[in-house]
Amino acid sequence: MDVLSVGEATLWEKTSLMDPSNTASISEKEDTDLQKKEGNEQQHRKEKRFWSVRYGLAVMIHGSNLISTSQTFGLSIAIIAMVNNTGQSNQSNLYASTDAQVPVYEWSPEDQGLLLSSFLYGTLISIIPGGYVAGVLGGKKIAGFSLFISLVLNLLIPVAADHGLTYLILTRIVQGLAQGMNVCALQAFWPKWAPPLERTQMSNIGFSGLTLGNFIIILVGGFLCQSLGWPSTFYICGGIGCAYSIIWFFLVYDDPTNHPFISDSEKEYIVSSLAGQDSSPHWSMPIKAMMTSLPLWAIIFASFCRFWFTSNLATSLPMLLDNIFDYSLEKVSTEFLPTVHSSNGLNPETAGKNVFLVSSGISLLGMIFFLIFGKAEVQDWAKENTITP
């Protein structure tokens, strides 16, 4: 009986396969699946082009980072021209050979150090709450308004300097607070705009503005100070940045679903690629699990060490070149980059040796800590809000 049943079943399967209608149905289904797969692949290839709204957003974030960095470290170049003496330099007045009529101040090296570091104090205060609030409320308004406030304060730096060092330090602290909000608010765009396969590429486009902004202000800052006077550095950077922040509000949106210029195919591609991820705002955070997560602390500590090195280098090196080599502003701008690579040749008796040794030691410590405790896997506490499609 069992053998007969098996035989009948086999005969039925063969008959079904020989039935033209069934064969056509199976063939049609396979063709449909193949066409759907090819359509998805074709859509992915099509929507991965750089000429798209999502890559336009990455370029806008790039510009925001560029402007932010240029105003952050613009004072490091301008201060050489703002003071009568930056420390050990023999130059009594850097504008003696120019026609620029600008004020020169009598600030001690200690006052100059406090002034240069005041911006970073404000940044450190606002960087954590800024990222948290931007993750809940969205990055467009917070990034745009914080950038605009910071740039307006950049325009007021010459006025604050005329009123006294205290007013200038307070201006820089508030500017740092706004800047910290801006830098963190920009991170809120990636979970809503960047498909997983393109997130690294898009974020690299945005973050590269930090390096380019530093390069540009170092390259042209000295020439502006020497030819037009040191206030021009703040007026030009602030004016361009204010215009950019206005453009920001017209072109940038928190998510692709509300963008008026995005195509339906690109919107569908972004939304479908992020369907399994939770990008909705949450006020609650697993604070306890985060505080006890060594991989998270590895990222924080490594980021702190990198920030220490880059900010210390960009802030201190122009003054060190002025003090050690008695460079003019043009030389500080044109020879800054090659001097970075030959900084080990500085006189051991100078303060510059300690600056570079401490910065290098901190960077090495951050690298070692990250290699030991850093993890590439998503931690359990970060999976709590993941949506399963």
Secondary structure, 3 states (H helix, E strand, C coil): CHHHHHHHHHHHHHHHHHCHHHHHHHHHHHHHHHHHHHHHHHHHHHHCCCCCHHHHHHHHHHHHHHHHHHHHCHHHHHHHHHECCCCCCCCCCCCCCCCCCCCCECCCHHHHHHHHHHHHHHHHHHHHHHHHHHHHHCHHHHHHHHHHHHHHHHHCHHHHHHHCHHHHHHHHHHHHHHHHHHHHHHHHHHHHHCCCCCHHHHHHHHHHHHHHHHHHHHHHHHHHHHHHCCHHHHHHHHHHHHHHHHHHHHHCCCCHHHCCCCCHHHHHHHHHHCCCCCCCCCCCCCHHHHHCCHHHHHHHHHHHHHHHHHHHHHHHHHHHHHHHHCCCHHHHHHCHHHHHHCHHHCCCCCHHHHHHHHHHHHHHHHHHHHHHHCCCCCCHHHHCCCCCC
